[in-house]
Amino acid sequence: MANGKEILICDDQPMIHETLGVYLENEGFTYCSAYDGDQALQMFDSKKPDLVILDLMMPKKSGIEVCRGIRAKSRTPIIMLTAKGEEIDRIVGLELGADDYIVKPFSAREVVARIKAVLRRFNTDGGVQSQVIRRPGLEINIANYDVRINGESIPFTPKEVEILYLLASNPGRVFDREHILSKVWGYDFFGDTRAVDTQIKRIRQKLPDEDLSWSIKTVYGVGYKFEVC
């Protein structure tokens, strides 16, 4: 039974497309394929997929370049495929706004499970609470993933919005990295706590230089908290 969700698979190995395609179709998804970085960006613009599976190593443009290009114009979820030894590239991908990563070799069943988990978090029709959090000079609308600081809309990625929403919903409470992982990524996320640090770093980089009446504080050896000054 179709679920209306289309997945863009970006990988230069036809076998990846064939294998994932069978599993996706069995779960009611449709998919389209790109075999190099240029084609990936073209397909993203023309197909407007609901989620992108993006290999780091592709001809013409790397996965990092494609991720950067997508994030410059869209918050569409991205799951990166990385080889076992590509840890640095994986971290760069997360810093650019990838939402999850999967290390090759992988099982197609695992990939589909990750896709479902990511889409659940971004499904504003069902799984996301329609709620607005307001703090001094800050407004977070989790229903449409809109963040406004001093009235100005800031282009945060979905993961950044979810982390900021979690922290701002509980001012003064310290969240350790494992708790943030479980709340934002879900227990089916197979990454490590450095993903949290990467996202916090990105959030801070996007904050305006002007003095704010709140901040995200690092509690060394523990995690992070939202503090109203």
MIDOMAR-593005 format. One record per residue (C-alpha): residue number from 1; x, y, z. Coordinates in Angstrom, 1 decimal. Last residue first. Layout:
// residues N
<rec><kolvo>NUM</kolvo><c1>X</c1><c2>Y</c2><c3>Z</c3></rec>
...
This chain:
// residues 229
<rec><kolvo>229</kolvo><c1>19.9</c1><c2>35.1</c2><c3>31.8</c3></rec>
<rec><kolvo>228</kolvo><c1>17.6</c1><c2>32.3</c2><c3>30.7</c3></rec>
<rec><kolvo>227</kolvo><c1>19.6</c1><c2>29.1</c2><c3>30.5</c3></rec>
<rec><kolvo>226</kolvo><c1>19.0</c1><c2>26.2</c2><c3>28.2</c3></rec>
<rec><kolvo>225</kolvo><c1>21.0</c1><c2>23.2</c2><c3>29.3</c3></rec>
<rec><kolvo>224</kolvo><c1>23.7</c1><c2>20.9</c2><c3>27.9</c3></rec>
<rec><kolvo>223</kolvo><c1>25.7</c1><c2>17.7</c2><c3>28.7</c3></rec>
<rec><kolvo>222</kolvo><c1>27.4</c1><c2>16.0</c2><c3>31.6</c3></rec>
<rec><kolvo>221</kolvo><c1>31.2</c1><c2>16.2</c2><c3>31.8</c3></rec>
<rec><kolvo>220</kolvo><c1>31.1</c1><c2>19.9</c2><c3>31.4</c3></rec>
<rec><kolvo>219</kolvo><c1>27.7</c1><c2>21.5</c2><c3>31.6</c3></rec>
<rec><kolvo>218</kolvo><c1>27.7</c1><c2>23.4</c2><c3>28.4</c3></rec>
<rec><kolvo>217</kolvo><c1>25.2</c1><c2>26.3</c2><c3>28.4</c3></rec>
<rec><kolvo>216</kolvo><c1>22.8</c1><c2>27.1</c2><c3>25.6</c3></rec>
<rec><kolvo>215</kolvo><c1>21.9</c1><c2>30.8</c2><c3>26.0</c3></rec>
<rec><kolvo>214</kolvo><c1>19.2</c1><c2>33.2</c2><c3>27.0</c3></rec>
<rec><kolvo>213</kolvo><c1>18.6</c1><c2>37.0</c2><c3>27.2</c3></rec>
<rec><kolvo>212</kolvo><c1>20.6</c1><c2>37.4</c2><c3>23.9</c3></rec>
<rec><kolvo>211</kolvo><c1>23.4</c1><c2>39.8</c2><c3>23.3</c3></rec>
<rec><kolvo>210</kolvo><c1>24.0</c1><c2>40.5</c2><c3>19.7</c3></rec>
<rec><kolvo>209</kolvo><c1>26.2</c1><c2>38.2</c2><c3>17.6</c3></rec>
<rec><kolvo>208</kolvo><c1>23.1</c1><c2>36.4</c2><c3>16.3</c3></rec>
<rec><kolvo>207</kolvo><c1>22.8</c1><c2>32.6</c2><c3>16.8</c3></rec>
<rec><kolvo>206</kolvo><c1>23.7</c1><c2>30.5</c2><c3>13.8</c3></rec>
<rec><kolvo>205</kolvo><c1>27.1</c1><c2>29.3</c2><c3>15.1</c3></rec>
<rec><kolvo>204</kolvo><c1>25.5</c1><c2>28.3</c2><c3>18.4</c3></rec>
<rec><kolvo>203</kolvo><c1>23.0</c1><c2>26.0</c2><c3>16.6</c3></rec>
<rec><kolvo>202</kolvo><c1>25.8</c1><c2>24.4</c2><c3>14.6</c3></rec>
<rec><kolvo>201</kolvo><c1>27.9</c1><c2>23.7</c2><c3>17.7</c3></rec>
<rec><kolvo>200</kolvo><c1>24.9</c1><c2>22.1</c2><c3>19.4</c3></rec>
<rec><kolvo>199</kolvo><c1>24.4</c1><c2>19.9</c2><c3>16.3</c3></rec>
<rec><kolvo>198</kolvo><c1>28.0</c1><c2>18.7</c2><c3>16.3</c3></rec>
<rec><kolvo>197</kolvo><c1>27.9</c1><c2>18.1</c2><c3>20.1</c3></rec>
<rec><kolvo>196</kolvo><c1>24.8</c1><c2>15.9</c2><c3>19.7</c3></rec>
<rec><kolvo>195</kolvo><c1>26.3</c1><c2>13.9</c2><c3>16.9</c3></rec>
<rec><kolvo>194</kolvo><c1>29.3</c1><c2>13.3</c2><c3>19.1</c3></rec>
<rec><kolvo>193</kolvo><c1>27.1</c1><c2>11.2</c2><c3>21.3</c3></rec>
<rec><kolvo>192</kolvo><c1>27.3</c1><c2>8.2</c2><c3>19.0</c3></rec>
<rec><kolvo>191</kolvo><c1>25.2</c1><c2>7.0</c2><c3>16.1</c3></rec>
<rec><kolvo>190</kolvo><c1>22.9</c1><c2>4.0</c2><c3>15.9</c3></rec>
<rec><kolvo>189</kolvo><c1>19.6</c1><c2>5.9</c2><c3>16.1</c3></rec>
<rec><kolvo>188</kolvo><c1>16.8</c1><c2>3.4</c2><c3>16.8</c3></rec>
<rec><kolvo>187</kolvo><c1>16.4</c1><c2>4.7</c2><c3>20.4</c3></rec>
<rec><kolvo>186</kolvo><c1>15.1</c1><c2>8.0</c2><c3>19.0</c3></rec>
<rec><kolvo>185</kolvo><c1>17.1</c1><c2>10.8</c2><c3>17.3</c3></rec>
<rec><kolvo>184</kolvo><c1>15.7</c1><c2>13.6</c2><c3>19.3</c3></rec>
<rec><kolvo>183</kolvo><c1>14.7</c1><c2>12.1</c2><c3>22.7</c3></rec>
<rec><kolvo>182</kolvo><c1>17.1</c1><c2>9.2</c2><c3>22.7</c3></rec>
<rec><kolvo>181</kolvo><c1>20.1</c1><c2>11.2</c2><c3>21.5</c3></rec>
<rec><kolvo>180</kolvo><c1>19.2</c1><c2>14.1</c2><c3>23.9</c3></rec>
<rec><kolvo>179</kolvo><c1>19.2</c1><c2>11.6</c2><c3>26.8</c3></rec>
<rec><kolvo>178</kolvo><c1>22.5</c1><c2>10.1</c2><c3>25.7</c3></rec>
<rec><kolvo>177</kolvo><c1>24.0</c1><c2>13.6</c2><c3>25.5</c3></rec>
<rec><kolvo>176</kolvo><c1>23.1</c1><c2>14.5</c2><c3>29.1</c3></rec>
<rec><kolvo>175</kolvo><c1>20.2</c1><c2>17.0</c2><c3>29.5</c3></rec>
<rec><kolvo>174</kolvo><c1>20.6</c1><c2>19.6</c2><c3>32.3</c3></rec>
<rec><kolvo>173</kolvo><c1>17.3</c1><c2>21.4</c2><c3>33.2</c3></rec>
<rec><kolvo>172</kolvo><c1>17.5</c1><c2>25.1</c2><c3>33.6</c3></rec>
<rec><kolvo>171</kolvo><c1>14.9</c1><c2>25.8</c2><c3>31.0</c3></rec>
<rec><kolvo>170</kolvo><c1>12.9</c1><c2>22.7</c2><c3>30.0</c3></rec>
<rec><kolvo>169</kolvo><c1>11.0</c1><c2>23.5</c2><c3>26.8</c3></rec>
<rec><kolvo>168</kolvo><c1>14.0</c1><c2>25.5</c2><c3>25.6</c3></rec>
<rec><kolvo>167</kolvo><c1>16.2</c1><c2>22.4</c2><c3>25.7</c3></rec>
<rec><kolvo>166</kolvo><c1>13.8</c1><c2>20.2</c2><c3>23.7</c3></rec>
<rec><kolvo>165</kolvo><c1>12.9</c1><c2>22.9</c2><c3>21.3</c3></rec>
<rec><kolvo>164</kolvo><c1>16.6</c1><c2>23.7</c2><c3>20.6</c3></rec>
<rec><kolvo>163</kolvo><c1>17.3</c1><c2>20.0</c2><c3>20.0</c3></rec>
<rec><kolvo>162</kolvo><c1>14.3</c1><c2>19.6</c2><c3>17.7</c3></rec>
<rec><kolvo>161</kolvo><c1>15.1</c1><c2>22.8</c2><c3>15.8</c3></rec>
<rec><kolvo>160</kolvo><c1>18.7</c1><c2>21.7</c2><c3>15.3</c3></rec>
<rec><kolvo>159</kolvo><c1>17.5</c1><c2>18.3</c2><c3>14.0</c3></rec>
<rec><kolvo>158</kolvo><c1>15.1</c1><c2>20.0</c2><c3>11.6</c3></rec>
<rec><kolvo>157</kolvo><c1>17.8</c1><c2>22.3</c2><c3>10.1</c3></rec>
<rec><kolvo>156</kolvo><c1>17.8</c1><c2>25.9</c2><c3>11.4</c3></rec>
<rec><kolvo>155</kolvo><c1>17.2</c1><c2>28.8</c2><c3>9.0</c3></rec>
<rec><kolvo>154</kolvo><c1>16.6</c1><c2>31.7</c2><c3>11.4</c3></rec>
<rec><kolvo>153</kolvo><c1>13.3</c1><c2>33.7</c2><c3>11.1</c3></rec>
<rec><kolvo>152</kolvo><c1>13.8</c1><c2>37.2</c2><c3>12.7</c3></rec>
<rec><kolvo>151</kolvo><c1>11.4</c1><c2>38.3</c2><c3>15.4</c3></rec>
<rec><kolvo>150</kolvo><c1>14.1</c1><c2>38.6</c2><c3>18.1</c3></rec>
<rec><kolvo>149</kolvo><c1>15.0</c1><c2>35.1</c2><c3>17.3</c3></rec>
<rec><kolvo>148</kolvo><c1>12.5</c1><c2>33.2</c2><c3>15.3</c3></rec>
<rec><kolvo>147</kolvo><c1>12.6</c1><c2>29.4</c2><c3>14.8</c3></rec>
<rec><kolvo>146</kolvo><c1>10.2</c1><c2>27.6</c2><c3>12.3</c3></rec>
<rec><kolvo>145</kolvo><c1>10.0</c1><c2>23.9</c2><c3>12.3</c3></rec>
<rec><kolvo>144</kolvo><c1>6.4</c1><c2>23.9</c2><c3>11.0</c3></rec>
<rec><kolvo>143</kolvo><c1>4.7</c1><c2>22.2</c2><c3>13.9</c3></rec>
<rec><kolvo>142</kolvo><c1>7.7</c1><c2>22.7</c2><c3>16.2</c3></rec>
<rec><kolvo>141</kolvo><c1>7.1</c1><c2>26.5</c2><c3>16.3</c3></rec>
<rec><kolvo>140</kolvo><c1>10.0</c1><c2>27.9</c2><c3>18.3</c3></rec>
<rec><kolvo>139</kolvo><c1>9.9</c1><c2>31.5</c2><c3>19.4</c3></rec>
<rec><kolvo>138</kolvo><c1>12.8</c1><c2>33.3</c2><c3>21.0</c3></rec>
<rec><kolvo>137</kolvo><c1>13.4</c1><c2>36.9</c2><c3>22.2</c3></rec>
<rec><kolvo>136</kolvo><c1>12.6</c1><c2>36.0</c2><c3>25.8</c3></rec>
<rec><kolvo>135</kolvo><c1>11.2</c1><c2>32.4</c2><c3>25.6</c3></rec>
<rec><kolvo>134</kolvo><c1>8.2</c1><c2>31.2</c2><c3>23.6</c3></rec>
<rec><kolvo>133</kolvo><c1>7.6</c1><c2>27.5</c2><c3>22.8</c3></rec>
<rec><kolvo>132</kolvo><c1>4.9</c1><c2>26.9</c2><c3>20.1</c3></rec>
<rec><kolvo>131</kolvo><c1>3.1</c1><c2>23.6</c2><c3>19.8</c3></rec>
<rec><kolvo>130</kolvo><c1>1.6</c1><c2>21.4</c2><c3>17.2</c3></rec>
<rec><kolvo>129</kolvo><c1>3.2</c1><c2>18.1</c2><c3>18.4</c3></rec>
<rec><kolvo>128</kolvo><c1>5.0</c1><c2>16.2</c2><c3>15.7</c3></rec>
<rec><kolvo>127</kolvo><c1>3.8</c1><c2>12.6</c2><c3>15.0</c3></rec>
<rec><kolvo>126</kolvo><c1>0.7</c1><c2>13.1</c2><c3>12.9</c3></rec>
<rec><kolvo>125</kolvo><c1>0.5</c1><c2>15.7</c2><c3>10.1</c3></rec>
<rec><kolvo>124</kolvo><c1>3.9</c1><c2>17.3</c2><c3>10.9</c3></rec>
<rec><kolvo>123</kolvo><c1>5.7</c1><c2>14.1</c2><c3>9.8</c3></rec>
<rec><kolvo>122</kolvo><c1>9.3</c1><c2>15.1</c2><c3>10.4</c3></rec>
<rec><kolvo>121</kolvo><c1>10.0</c1><c2>12.8</c2><c3>13.4</c3></rec>
<rec><kolvo>120</kolvo><c1>8.1</c1><c2>9.9</c2><c3>11.7</c3></rec>
<rec><kolvo>119</kolvo><c1>10.1</c1><c2>10.5</c2><c3>8.6</c3></rec>
<rec><kolvo>118</kolvo><c1>13.4</c1><c2>10.0</c2><c3>10.4</c3></rec>
<rec><kolvo>117</kolvo><c1>12.2</c1><c2>6.7</c2><c3>12.0</c3></rec>
<rec><kolvo>116</kolvo><c1>10.7</c1><c2>5.4</c2><c3>8.8</c3></rec>
<rec><kolvo>115</kolvo><c1>14.0</c1><c2>6.1</c2><c3>6.9</c3></rec>
<rec><kolvo>114</kolvo><c1>16.0</c1><c2>4.5</c2><c3>9.7</c3></rec>
<rec><kolvo>113</kolvo><c1>13.9</c1><c2>1.3</c2><c3>9.5</c3></rec>
<rec><kolvo>112</kolvo><c1>14.3</c1><c2>1.3</c2><c3>5.7</c3></rec>
<rec><kolvo>111</kolvo><c1>18.0</c1><c2>1.5</c2><c3>6.1</c3></rec>
<rec><kolvo>110</kolvo><c1>18.1</c1><c2>-1.3</c2><c3>8.7</c3></rec>
<rec><kolvo>109</kolvo><c1>16.1</c1><c2>-3.6</c2><c3>6.4</c3></rec>
<rec><kolvo>108</kolvo><c1>18.5</c1><c2>-2.8</c2><c3>3.5</c3></rec>
<rec><kolvo>107</kolvo><c1>21.3</c1><c2>-4.2</c2><c3>5.7</c3></rec>
<rec><kolvo>106</kolvo><c1>24.5</c1><c2>-2.2</c2><c3>5.9</c3></rec>
<rec><kolvo>105</kolvo><c1>28.1</c1><c2>-2.5</c2><c3>4.6</c3></rec>
<rec><kolvo>104</kolvo><c1>28.5</c1><c2>0.4</c2><c3>4.9</c3></rec>
<rec><kolvo>103</kolvo><c1>27.9</c1><c2>2.8</c2><c3>7.8</c3></rec>
<rec><kolvo>102</kolvo><c1>24.6</c1><c2>4.6</c2><c3>8.1</c3></rec>
<rec><kolvo>101</kolvo><c1>24.2</c1><c2>8.3</c2><c3>8.9</c3></rec>
<rec><kolvo>100</kolvo><c1>21.5</c1><c2>10.5</c2><c3>10.4</c3></rec>
<rec><kolvo>99</kolvo><c1>20.1</c1><c2>14.0</c2><c3>10.0</c3></rec>
<rec><kolvo>98</kolvo><c1>22.7</c1><c2>15.5</c2><c3>7.7</c3></rec>
<rec><kolvo>97</kolvo><c1>23.0</c1><c2>19.3</c2><c3>8.5</c3></rec>
<rec><kolvo>96</kolvo><c1>26.4</c1><c2>20.4</c2><c3>7.3</c3></rec>
<rec><kolvo>95</kolvo><c1>27.9</c1><c2>19.6</c2><c3>10.7</c3></rec>
<rec><kolvo>94</kolvo><c1>26.5</c1><c2>16.1</c2><c3>10.3</c3></rec>
<rec><kolvo>93</kolvo><c1>28.2</c1><c2>15.7</c2><c3>7.0</c3></rec>
<rec><kolvo>92</kolvo><c1>31.5</c1><c2>17.0</c2><c3>8.4</c3></rec>
<rec><kolvo>91</kolvo><c1>31.2</c1><c2>14.4</c2><c3>11.1</c3></rec>
<rec><kolvo>90</kolvo><c1>30.7</c1><c2>11.7</c2><c3>8.5</c3></rec>
<rec><kolvo>89</kolvo><c1>33.7</c1><c2>13.0</c2><c3>6.5</c3></rec>
<rec><kolvo>88</kolvo><c1>35.9</c1><c2>12.6</c2><c3>9.6</c3></rec>
<rec><kolvo>87</kolvo><c1>34.6</c1><c2>9.1</c2><c3>10.3</c3></rec>
<rec><kolvo>86</kolvo><c1>35.2</c1><c2>7.8</c2><c3>6.8</c3></rec>
<rec><kolvo>85</kolvo><c1>36.8</c1><c2>4.5</c2><c3>7.7</c3></rec>
<rec><kolvo>84</kolvo><c1>33.7</c1><c2>2.3</c2><c3>7.7</c3></rec>
<rec><kolvo>83</kolvo><c1>32.3</c1><c2>3.7</c2><c3>4.5</c3></rec>
<rec><kolvo>82</kolvo><c1>29.6</c1><c2>6.3</c2><c3>4.7</c3></rec>
<rec><kolvo>81</kolvo><c1>25.9</c1><c2>6.5</c2><c3>3.6</c3></rec>
<rec><kolvo>80</kolvo><c1>24.3</c1><c2>9.7</c2><c3>4.7</c3></rec>
<rec><kolvo>79</kolvo><c1>20.6</c1><c2>10.1</c2><c3>5.7</c3></rec>
<rec><kolvo>78</kolvo><c1>19.2</c1><c2>13.5</c2><c3>4.7</c3></rec>
<rec><kolvo>77</kolvo><c1>15.9</c1><c2>15.0</c2><c3>5.8</c3></rec>
<rec><kolvo>76</kolvo><c1>14.5</c1><c2>17.8</c2><c3>3.7</c3></rec>
<rec><kolvo>75</kolvo><c1>15.3</c1><c2>21.1</c2><c3>5.3</c3></rec>
<rec><kolvo>74</kolvo><c1>15.8</c1><c2>22.9</c2><c3>2.0</c3></rec>
<rec><kolvo>73</kolvo><c1>17.7</c1><c2>25.6</c2><c3>0.1</c3></rec>
<rec><kolvo>72</kolvo><c1>21.3</c1><c2>25.8</c2><c3>1.2</c3></rec>
<rec><kolvo>71</kolvo><c1>20.9</c1><c2>22.5</c2><c3>2.9</c3></rec>
<rec><kolvo>70</kolvo><c1>20.5</c1><c2>20.8</c2><c3>-0.5</c3></rec>
<rec><kolvo>69</kolvo><c1>23.7</c1><c2>22.3</c2><c3>-1.8</c3></rec>
<rec><kolvo>68</kolvo><c1>25.7</c1><c2>21.5</c2><c3>1.3</c3></rec>
<rec><kolvo>67</kolvo><c1>24.5</c1><c2>17.9</c2><c3>1.2</c3></rec>
<rec><kolvo>66</kolvo><c1>25.5</c1><c2>17.7</c2><c3>-2.4</c3></rec>
<rec><kolvo>65</kolvo><c1>28.9</c1><c2>19.0</c2><c3>-1.7</c3></rec>
<rec><kolvo>64</kolvo><c1>29.4</c1><c2>16.6</c2><c3>1.2</c3></rec>
<rec><kolvo>63</kolvo><c1>28.1</c1><c2>13.7</c2><c3>-0.9</c3></rec>
<rec><kolvo>62</kolvo><c1>30.8</c1><c2>14.5</c2><c3>-3.4</c3></rec>
<rec><kolvo>61</kolvo><c1>30.2</c1><c2>16.1</c2><c3>-6.8</c3></rec>
<rec><kolvo>60</kolvo><c1>31.3</c1><c2>14.7</c2><c3>-10.2</c3></rec>
<rec><kolvo>59</kolvo><c1>31.5</c1><c2>11.1</c2><c3>-9.1</c3></rec>
<rec><kolvo>58</kolvo><c1>30.2</c1><c2>9.9</c2><c3>-5.7</c3></rec>
<rec><kolvo>57</kolvo><c1>31.7</c1><c2>9.1</c2><c3>-2.3</c3></rec>
<rec><kolvo>56</kolvo><c1>29.5</c1><c2>10.4</c2><c3>0.6</c3></rec>
<rec><kolvo>55</kolvo><c1>26.5</c1><c2>8.4</c2><c3>-0.4</c3></rec>
<rec><kolvo>54</kolvo><c1>23.2</c1><c2>10.2</c2><c3>0.1</c3></rec>
<rec><kolvo>53</kolvo><c1>19.8</c1><c2>8.7</c2><c3>1.0</c3></rec>
<rec><kolvo>52</kolvo><c1>17.4</c1><c2>11.7</c2><c3>0.6</c3></rec>
<rec><kolvo>51</kolvo><c1>14.0</c1><c2>12.1</c2><c3>2.2</c3></rec>
<rec><kolvo>50</kolvo><c1>10.6</c1><c2>13.5</c2><c3>1.1</c3></rec>
<rec><kolvo>49</kolvo><c1>11.7</c1><c2>14.0</c2><c3>-2.5</c3></rec>
<rec><kolvo>48</kolvo><c1>11.3</c1><c2>17.2</c2><c3>-4.5</c3></rec>
<rec><kolvo>47</kolvo><c1>11.4</c1><c2>15.4</c2><c3>-7.8</c3></rec>
<rec><kolvo>46</kolvo><c1>12.8</c1><c2>18.1</c2><c3>-10.0</c3></rec>
<rec><kolvo>45</kolvo><c1>15.1</c1><c2>19.9</c2><c3>-7.6</c3></rec>
<rec><kolvo>44</kolvo><c1>16.3</c1><c2>16.8</c2><c3>-5.8</c3></rec>
<rec><kolvo>43</kolvo><c1>16.8</c1><c2>15.1</c2><c3>-9.2</c3></rec>
<rec><kolvo>42</kolvo><c1>19.1</c1><c2>17.9</c2><c3>-10.4</c3></rec>
<rec><kolvo>41</kolvo><c1>21.1</c1><c2>17.9</c2><c3>-7.1</c3></rec>
<rec><kolvo>40</kolvo><c1>21.6</c1><c2>14.1</c2><c3>-7.3</c3></rec>
<rec><kolvo>39</kolvo><c1>22.4</c1><c2>14.3</c2><c3>-11.0</c3></rec>
<rec><kolvo>38</kolvo><c1>25.3</c1><c2>16.6</c2><c3>-10.3</c3></rec>
<rec><kolvo>37</kolvo><c1>26.5</c1><c2>14.4</c2><c3>-7.4</c3></rec>
<rec><kolvo>36</kolvo><c1>26.5</c1><c2>11.1</c2><c3>-9.4</c3></rec>
<rec><kolvo>35</kolvo><c1>24.3</c1><c2>8.1</c2><c3>-9.7</c3></rec>
<rec><kolvo>34</kolvo><c1>20.8</c1><c2>9.5</c2><c3>-8.9</c3></rec>
<rec><kolvo>33</kolvo><c1>17.8</c1><c2>7.3</c2><c3>-8.4</c3></rec>
<rec><kolvo>32</kolvo><c1>14.1</c1><c2>7.8</c2><c3>-7.7</c3></rec>
<rec><kolvo>31</kolvo><c1>12.0</c1><c2>6.0</c2><c3>-5.1</c3></rec>
<rec><kolvo>30</kolvo><c1>8.4</c1><c2>5.1</c2><c3>-4.2</c3></rec>
<rec><kolvo>29</kolvo><c1>7.5</c1><c2>3.9</c2><c3>-0.7</c3></rec>
<rec><kolvo>28</kolvo><c1>4.9</c1><c2>1.3</c2><c3>0.2</c3></rec>
<rec><kolvo>27</kolvo><c1>7.0</c1><c2>-0.9</c2><c3>2.5</c3></rec>
<rec><kolvo>26</kolvo><c1>7.6</c1><c2>-3.5</c2><c3>-0.3</c3></rec>
<rec><kolvo>25</kolvo><c1>8.6</c1><c2>-0.7</c2><c3>-2.6</c3></rec>
<rec><kolvo>24</kolvo><c1>11.3</c1><c2>0.5</c2><c3>-0.2</c3></rec>
<rec><kolvo>23</kolvo><c1>12.7</c1><c2>-3.1</c2><c3>0.2</c3></rec>
<rec><kolvo>22</kolvo><c1>12.9</c1><c2>-3.6</c2><c3>-3.5</c3></rec>
<rec><kolvo>21</kolvo><c1>14.4</c1><c2>-0.2</c2><c3>-4.1</c3></rec>
<rec><kolvo>20</kolvo><c1>17.1</c1><c2>-0.7</c2><c3>-1.4</c3></rec>
<rec><kolvo>19</kolvo><c1>18.4</c1><c2>-3.7</c2><c3>-3.3</c3></rec>
<rec><kolvo>18</kolvo><c1>18.2</c1><c2>-2.3</c2><c3>-6.8</c3></rec>
<rec><kolvo>17</kolvo><c1>19.5</c1><c2>1.2</c2><c3>-5.8</c3></rec>
<rec><kolvo>16</kolvo><c1>22.5</c1><c2>-0.3</c2><c3>-3.9</c3></rec>
<rec><kolvo>15</kolvo><c1>23.2</c1><c2>-2.7</c2><c3>-6.7</c3></rec>
<rec><kolvo>14</kolvo><c1>23.5</c1><c2>0.2</c2><c3>-9.1</c3></rec>
<rec><kolvo>13</kolvo><c1>26.5</c1><c2>1.6</c2><c3>-7.3</c3></rec>
<rec><kolvo>12</kolvo><c1>27.1</c1><c2>5.3</c2><c3>-7.8</c3></rec>
<rec><kolvo>11</kolvo><c1>24.8</c1><c2>6.3</c2><c3>-4.9</c3></rec>
<rec><kolvo>10</kolvo><c1>22.1</c1><c2>8.9</c2><c3>-4.4</c3></rec>
<rec><kolvo>9</kolvo><c1>18.7</c1><c2>7.4</c2><c3>-3.5</c3></rec>
<rec><kolvo>8</kolvo><c1>15.9</c1><c2>9.9</c2><c3>-3.5</c3></rec>
<rec><kolvo>7</kolvo><c1>12.9</c1><c2>8.6</c2><c3>-1.4</c3></rec>
<rec><kolvo>6</kolvo><c1>9.3</c1><c2>9.3</c2><c3>-2.2</c3></rec>
<rec><kolvo>5</kolvo><c1>6.6</c1><c2>9.2</c2><c3>0.4</c3></rec>
<rec><kolvo>4</kolvo><c1>2.9</c1><c2>8.8</c2><c3>-0.6</c3></rec>
<rec><kolvo>3</kolvo><c1>2.3</c1><c2>5.8</c2><c3>1.7</c3></rec>
<rec><kolvo>2</kolvo><c1>1.5</c1><c2>3.3</c2><c3>-1.1</c3></rec>
<rec><kolvo>1</kolvo><c1>0.0</c1><c2>0.0</c2><c3>0.0</c3></rec>
